[in-house]
Amino acid sequence: MTAVTAEKYHGTENDFLVLPASAPVPDRAAFAKRYCDRETGVDGERTGADGALFLDLDPTASPVRVTMTLVQPDGSTAEMCGNGARVTAVWAARETGARDVLIETPAGDRHAVVRNEGVTVEMGVPSFDPADVPLAHDHDGPLIDGAVAGLPVTVVNTGVPHAVAFVDDVDAVALDTVAPPIRHADAFPEGANVTLAARVEVGDEATDGAPGDPAAFRQRTFERGVEGETLACGTGAVALVAAAKRTGRLDTEGPVRVSPPGGDLVIVVPDDGPATLTGPVEREFAVELEVPA
């Protein structure tokens, strides 16, 4: 049986198996289903992973270019992943020494900069347009604080669709119970990720916010394709801030601290221009894995 070398990375505990696109894995969906499984997948500090990244690097381009393909634990391919893009940028930097990386995704090209203090990725301009989300045809306008499966949500595409619900306490909501009916709602013909958000005071123990931060939110996200909660979601963090601005819950163009369970992210959503996502990345280990027949 053929074996391949995979590396395990995580961005704020959103973890991925990373392989070059040239790796002899003819059935990427079967590979992801086997090794990303949280009960039986690849061993490590956490069994399994939130997806497998297949990366095609062009080191001769300026800046270096990487085509990023994320295959999720259910075998589907995601259009975009913010934390996966940060992992991709660090992988490319380790391979080439470059600090500027252009990442090609199904959602469009994303520019990333790798710094010692973290990785910043341009995330595109969030869209509330029903055609971009997409929303079902019976929605002729943006869905803003509208009820879906009993929960008021604001829906925005940040490379993938997110239904954002603002609550008083993200930990008081049974996410695994409330999210699936929204994720599969008829309003979303391609499904949607479900993100819970709660505004907190900067400096609260829950966010570990540094003095001077203008705003902070707690975040939890149920991701389609993973079909469960992840410890961080970069597209969800951007969606949260974009939705907070759209609904009048936030009035700053400056950086916003967003804290999913896996750590802190810094988000900027300007009024006119692409959003950015900044956060840390860690390489955990390399492992030899047998390719499923």
C-alpha positions in Angstrom: 0.0 0.0 0.0 1.2 3.5 -0.9 2.2 5.8 2.0 2.5 9.6 2.0 4.0 12.1 4.4 1.5 14.5 5.9 2.2 17.4 8.3 -0.2 18.5 11.0 -0.7 22.2 11.5 -3.2 24.3 13.4 -4.3 27.9 13.5 -5.8 28.7 16.9 -6.6 24.9 17.2 -8.3 24.7 13.9 -6.2 21.8 12.7 -5.3 20.4 9.3 -3.3 17.7 7.6 -1.1 19.3 5.0 0.1 17.5 1.9 1.6 18.6 -1.4 -0.9 18.4 -4.3 1.5 16.0 -6.0 1.1 13.4 -3.2 -0.2 10.1 -4.7 -3.7 10.4 -3.2 -6.1 9.4 -5.9 -9.2 9.6 -3.7 -8.8 12.7 -1.6 -12.3 12.5 -0.1 -11.6 8.9 1.2 -8.3 10.1 2.6 -9.9 13.0 4.5 -12.8 10.9 5.8 -10.3 8.3 7.2 -7.7 10.5 8.8 -9.7 13.5 9.9 -12.2 11.4 11.9 -12.1 12.6 15.5 -12.4 9.1 16.9 -10.2 7.0 14.5 -8.1 9.5 12.5 -4.5 10.5 12.7 -3.0 10.4 16.2 -1.7 13.4 18.0 -2.7 15.8 20.8 -6.1 15.7 19.2 -7.2 12.7 17.2 -8.2 13.5 13.6 -8.4 17.0 12.0 -10.8 19.6 10.7 -9.7 18.9 7.1 -6.9 17.9 4.7 -5.1 20.7 2.8 -3.7 19.7 -0.6 -1.3 22.5 -1.7 0.2 23.1 -5.1 3.2 25.5 -4.8 4.7 27.6 -7.5 7.9 29.0 -5.9 9.0 30.8 -9.2 6.0 33.2 -9.1 6.3 36.6 -7.5 4.9 36.5 -4.9 5.0 32.8 -4.6 1.7 31.2 -5.3 -0.1 28.2 -3.7 -3.3 26.6 -4.9 -5.2 25.6 -1.8 -7.7 22.7 -1.8 -9.4 21.9 1.4 -11.1 18.6 1.6 -13.3 18.4 4.7 -14.0 15.4 7.0 -17.2 14.6 5.1 -15.3 14.4 1.8 -16.6 17.7 0.5 -14.4 20.6 -0.8 -14.6 24.0 0.9 -14.5 27.2 -1.2 -12.4 29.0 1.4 -11.0 28.6 4.9 -9.4 31.5 6.7 -7.3 29.5 9.2 -6.5 27.0 6.5 -5.1 29.9 4.4 -2.9 31.0 7.3 -1.6 27.5 7.6 -1.0 27.4 3.9 1.0 30.6 4.0 3.2 29.3 6.8 3.8 26.0 4.9 4.8 28.0 1.8 7.1 30.2 3.8 8.8 27.1 5.3 9.2 25.7 1.8 10.5 28.8 0.1 11.6 31.4 2.7 9.0 33.8 1.3 7.0 36.1 3.6 4.4 37.2 1.0 2.2 34.4 -0.4 -0.6 34.5 -2.9 -3.1 31.8 -2.2 -5.5 30.6 -4.9 -8.8 29.3 -3.6 -12.2 28.5 -5.2 -13.4 31.8 -3.6 -10.7 33.8 -5.3 -7.1 34.8 -4.7 -6.0 35.7 -1.1 -2.8 37.6 -0.3 -1.1 36.5 3.0 1.8 38.0 4.9 3.8 35.8 7.4 5.3 37.7 10.3 6.9 36.5 13.5 3.8 37.6 15.5 1.3 35.9 13.2 -0.1 35.6 9.8 -2.4 38.1 8.1 -4.7 37.0 5.3 -6.8 39.2 3.1 -10.2 37.6 3.2 -12.1 39.5 0.4 -15.1 41.8 0.9 -17.9 40.2 2.9 -21.2 40.0 0.9 -24.8 40.1 2.2 -26.2 39.8 -1.3 -28.6 36.8 -1.5 -27.0 35.6 -4.8 -23.6 35.5 -3.2 -24.6 33.7 0.0 -26.5 32.1 -1.7 -30.0 32.3 -0.3 -33.1 30.5 -1.7 -34.9 32.4 -4.5 -37.8 33.4 -2.3 -35.4 35.8 -0.5 -35.3 39.0 -2.5 -33.0 40.9 -0.1 -30.3 40.4 2.5 -31.3 38.3 5.6 -30.5 40.6 8.5 -31.6 39.5 12.0 -34.2 37.2 10.4 -35.5 34.1 12.0 -34.2 30.8 10.7 -35.1 27.6 12.6 -36.1 29.7 15.6 -32.9 31.8 15.9 -32.4 35.4 14.6 -29.5 35.3 12.2 -27.6 37.7 9.9 -26.3 35.9 6.8 -23.1 36.8 5.0 -20.6 35.2 2.6 -17.0 35.5 3.7 -15.7 33.0 1.1 -18.3 30.6 2.5 -21.8 31.3 3.9 -22.3 32.0 7.6 -25.5 32.5 9.5 -24.4 34.7 12.5 -26.6 34.8 15.7 -25.8 37.3 18.4 -26.5 36.0 21.9 -25.8 37.1 25.5 -23.5 34.1 26.2 -22.1 31.7 23.6 -21.5 29.1 26.2 -25.1 29.1 27.3 -26.3 27.9 23.9 -26.4 24.2 23.0 -24.7 24.7 19.6 -24.8 21.1 18.5 -28.5 21.2 19.0 -29.5 24.6 17.5 -27.0 24.7 14.6 -28.0 21.6 12.4 -31.5 22.9 11.6 -30.1 26.2 10.5 -27.2 24.6 8.7 -29.7 22.5 6.6 -32.5 25.1 6.4 -34.3 25.5 3.1 -33.1 29.2 3.1 -29.6 27.9 2.3 -29.6 25.7 -0.9 -25.8 25.1 -0.4 -26.0 24.9 3.4 -24.5 27.4 5.8 -22.0 27.5 8.7 -23.6 28.7 12.0 -21.7 31.2 14.1 -22.7 32.4 17.6 -21.3 35.7 18.8 -21.4 37.6 22.1 -20.0 41.1 22.7 -17.7 41.3 25.7 -15.9 44.0 27.6 -12.3 44.2 26.6 -10.1 42.9 29.4 -12.7 40.3 30.5 -11.1 37.0 31.5 -13.1 35.2 28.8 -11.3 37.1 26.0 -7.9 37.9 27.5 -8.2 41.1 25.6 -5.3 43.6 25.8 -6.0 47.1 27.1 -6.7 49.5 24.2 -8.5 46.9 22.1 -11.6 48.8 20.7 -14.0 45.8 20.7 -14.1 42.1 21.5 -16.4 39.2 20.8 -16.6 35.6 21.9 -17.3 33.1 19.0 -18.4 29.6 18.5 -18.9 28.1 15.0 -20.6 24.9 13.7 -19.0 24.2 10.3 -20.6 22.5 7.4 -18.4 19.7 6.1 -17.0 19.2 9.5 -20.6 18.8 10.7 -19.7 19.9 14.2 -18.1 22.7 16.2 -14.5 23.6 15.5 -12.2 25.3 18.0 -11.8 28.3 15.6 -13.2 29.4 12.3 -11.5 32.3 10.5 -14.3 32.9 7.9 -16.7 32.8 10.9 -14.7 35.4 12.8 -14.8 37.8 9.8 -18.5 37.0 9.3 -19.2 37.9 12.9 -17.5 41.3 12.6 -19.1 42.1 9.3 -22.5 41.2 10.7 -22.0 43.2 13.8 -21.2 46.3 11.7 -24.2 45.6 9.4 -26.6 45.4 12.3 -25.3 48.4 14.2 -23.7 46.4 17.0 -20.2 47.7 16.0 -19.2 51.1 14.6 -15.4 50.7 14.2 -13.2 50.1 11.2 -10.3 49.3 13.5 -9.2 45.9 14.7 -11.6 43.7 16.6 -10.5 40.9 18.9 -12.5 37.7 18.2 -12.1 34.8 20.6 -13.2 31.3 19.6 -12.4 28.5 22.0 -9.0 27.9 20.4 -7.5 31.3 20.9 -7.6 35.0 19.8 -7.9 36.3 16.3 -7.7 39.9 15.1 -10.2 41.0 12.4 -10.5 44.2 10.4 -13.5 44.8 8.3 -13.2 48.2 6.6 -16.2 50.0 5.1 -14.6 49.8 1.6 -12.1 47.1 1.0 -11.2 43.5 1.8 -11.4 42.2 5.4 -8.3 40.8 7.1 -7.7 38.0 9.5 -4.6 37.8 11.7 -3.6 35.0 14.1 -0.9 32.5 15.0 0.0 29.2 13.3 1.8 26.2 14.7 3.3 23.1 13.0 2.7 20.1 15.2 4.4 17.1 13.5 4.9 15.0 10.4 3.5 11.5 10.0 3.5 8.7 7.4 0.0 7.7 6.4 -1.2 4.8 4.2 -3.3 5.9 1.3 -6.7 4.3 1.3 -7.2 1.8 -1.6 
